[in-house]
Amino acid sequence: MRKTTLVAAGAALVLTLTACSTSGTAEPAGAGNQTQANGGGLLASPFTDAIQLASASKQGTEKSKSAKFTMEGSAAGQTISATGAMAFDGANTKFSMTSTAAGETTEMRMVDKVMYIKLPAEEQKQMGTDKSWAKISADGTDPVSQALGASLSQSAEQSDPSKMLDQISKAGRIVSSDQTELNGEQVNHYKVELDIAKAIDQFTGSVPAAARDKLTEMLKGKDIKIPAELWLNKDNLPVQVTMDQGPMMQALGAPAGDAKFTMKYSDWGTQVDVSAPPADQVVDLGELMKKAGR
């Protein structure tokens, strides 16, 4: 498999899962001013306290654990976009998505803790296989799975919206909030700031153990704030999220302006059906790389 495909797919996957993990759902804020929202119902007043926001939001995550999404962003110097659907269930999170990065479009699925990446016909030929899909298993014993599998599993678990809510409660503060209109819908708009120093372990949780200690040491003692914005509808479900992880990535040596994204959600609570490709169309990525002498 060409390096560009792995990089593109990996960057899209990590950015998308990170983006998904910033989403939060919430029950109505309770007493306070309310405005009429399009589609009926009242838009409750925004929360003013990050802990209250996170606590109430967790109640909603248990009710709406799936959504369709689109994502646009940048990572590793690449512009990335993706569309798909995801069902959040901790380590058992599943999704299907199509991403475009480095000029390549890649179809990916994750189900039963296994990541599947569709191989273009040209790459099948180059790698000497007639299989349409390559897989990486979270519990695989080959070098590729050992290097990437655990990280994929942890990233999938981190994609659960409740993880971001934990980050907000431990390391976040609401900078400002207002009520506005987005795509013809009345929403509560929050500007949030996350303090890395207050919850380093949560921000490095999806990193492979071998690199986690090094990253933790690089971030320790640094005053790093990550800005994010959330737009929540009358049901306190996110319809759009933006985040700029540039400050953290710069602290780790990445170029300035990298790691920004905009995530848009729709159809919360939708049925997400993801199945593994037919077994006779799947090849283990580790075996494929070994065969190619990589």
N, C-alpha and C positions, 0 to 999 in steps of 0.2 A: 504494500500500500504506500502510495506516495506520502512523504512527510507532510505535504501541504494539506492533504485530506485529514490526517490525524489532528494536525494543529487547528484546522478550521473547525472540525467537528468538536474537538475538545474545548476550544475557546467558546464556541456557541453554547455548548452544554453547560459549562461552568457559569457563563454569564447569565444564561436563562435560569438556571437553578438559583443562582444568587438573586436574580431579579424576583423570581417567584417567592423567595424567602422573605422579601421585604413587605409582602402583602399582609394585611391584617383585616379581620372581620370583626364586627362589634355589634352588641345589642344597643338599642336606643340609649342616648345619654341620660335620659330621665328628665327631671324637672328642668325648666329653662325655656328660653324663647324657641319657638318653632315656626317654620315657614312652610308653605304649601309647596310640595315637590311635584314635578311633572309625573304623570302616571298615577296620581293619587297618593294619599298618605302625607305625613308631616316629616319634614327634615328637622331632626332635633338639633339643639345647640351643640357646637363643637365641644369636645373635652378640652380642659385647660391643664390637666395634670397627666403626665406620661404614664405613671403607674396606673391611674384610673382608666386611661385609654387602653392599656395593655390588658388589664384585668377583665374589663368588660368585653374586649374584643375576642378573648379566648372563648367566651361563651358562644360567639357566632361561628368561630372556626369549627366547632364541633357539629354545627348544623349544615354548613355549606363547605364541603371539602373537595370541591372540584370546580374547574372553570376552563373556558377557552381563553387563549391569550395570543397576543402579538407582541413582539419585542424588537426594538431597534437600539443599537448601542455600539460600543467599541471596546475591544480588548486585544492585548498583545499587538497593538498597532493596526488592527483590522476593523473595518466596519462590518457589523454583523446584524442580521435580521432573522427572525424566526416566527413561525406560526404553529400553533398546536393546541393540545388539550391535555390537562394534567389532573390526576386524582391524588390528593395529598393523604398519605397514610404512613408517615414516618419512614422506616426503612423499607416498607413495602409500597412506597410511592410508585406510581406508574404513569407513563406519558407517551405520547407520540408527537413528533414535531418535525418540521422541515425547516432547515436553516440554510442561509446563504452567507458564506464568508470566504474571503480570499478568492472571489470569483467562482466559487464552487457551491453547488446546491447539494445538500446532504439530508437524507431521510434517516431519522433515528427513532428508536423505540426503547423503552425501559419497562420491563415486566418481570416479576418474580426475581428481582435483584440481578437481572442480567441485562446488559446494554447491547443493543443490536445496531449496527451501522451498515447502511446499504452501500454496496460497492458498485461504482460505475462500470460499465462494460469494459472500458479501456483499462481500468485497474484490475479487473478480473483477469484479463489477458496478460497484463504485466506480471501479476503475481502467480500466474499459472494455476488458476482455479476456475471452476465453472459455477461456484457458489455465489449467490447474489447478496448474501449477508455475512458480516463478520460479527462475532460476539465477544464480549468481555464479561467474565463472571466475577461477582464480588468475592466469591470464595474459591476462585481458580488457583491452581498451583503453579501455572506457568509464569515466567518472569513478567510478561505484559500484564496479566491479570493481577499479579501480586503488586505491581507498581501502580496500576490504575483502578483495579476492581474495588478495593476498600475505599478509595477516594470517591468513586462514583456512588457507592452505597451511602457513604457519609453525606455526600452532596445531596443525594436524593432525600435523605432524612432531614437535612437542613432546609430543603425546599418547602417543608411544611410551614405554613404561615405562622404557626404558633412560635416557631423559633425566633422569627423577627420580633414578635411581641415580647419574648423574653429579653431580647436585646434592648428593646425600647424601655422596658421596665427597669433594667439594670444599668443601662448606659445612655439612655436617651432623655431628651427634653424637648418639649414643644416650643419652638421659637415663636410661632405665630399661627393663628388660624382665622379663617373667614368663611363665609358662605358665598358661593359663586355658581356660575353655570358652566358645565362642560358637556359639549356635544348635545346641547339642548336639554340637559338634565341638571336639576338643582343638586349641588353637592357640598359637602363640608371639605374644605381644603386645609391641610396641615403642612406646615414647614417644621421638620424635625431635624435635630442634630444629635448624632451618636458619638459618644466619647469612647474611643478605642481603649484607652487606659483602664476604663472601668469594667471592661468585660473582654479582655484579650482572648481568653479561652474560647469564647463563643465565636469570635471572628476567625479563629484558626481551626475550628472544630472539624471542618471538612478537608483539611490538609493532611496528607499521609503522615503517619507518626514520625517517619524518618526525617521529615523537614519541619515538623511542627515546632520542635524546641528551638531550632535556628530562627524561624520566623518570629516566635514569641520573644526571643532575645533581641531581635532587630527592632521590634515594636515597643519593647519595654522602656518606660521613662519618656516616651515621646508624646507631645501634645498634639494628637491627631483627632480631628473632628470630621465626621462624614455627614454631609448635608443630604437630606432626602425630602421629597414632597409626596403627599398622599392625597388623593381625591376619593372620598367615600360617599356613596349614594344614601338614599333615605333609609335603606336597610343596613347601613354601615358596612357595606361591602365595597372593596376597592374597585374603582373603574379605571384608575390610572395611578402609576407609581413612577417616580423618577429618583435616581440616586447617582451620586458622583463619588466613586470609590478612589478617585484620583489621589487624594491626600495620603491614603494608606498605601496605594501602589507606588507612589513616589518615595515613600519612606522605605519601601522594599527595593528601590532601584529602578522602577519602571519610568518611562518617559512621562512628562507632564501632560495632563489633559486626557490620560488614558482611563479606561474603565468607567464609562458613563453609560447609562441606559435609560430607556423609557419603556415601561411595561403597561399594556392595556388589557383589561379583563372584560369578559362578557359571559353571559349564560352561567352564572354561578349556580352550583348544584346540578349541573348537567351530567348526564350519564356518560362516563368515559370508558369506552371499550378498547382495550389494547391487548393484542394477542401476539405471541411469538411467531416469527416467520416459520414456514414449514421446515421441519428438521433437516430434510434432504437438500435445503437451500442455504444451510448455515455452516460456516467454517469457524473454528476457534481462531481468534486473532493471534494468539500466542503461537500456535502451530504454523499459521500463515507467515508470520514474521520470521520464525525459525527456519522455515523452508526457504525463505528468500535470503537467508543469511544475515538477518538484522536483529 
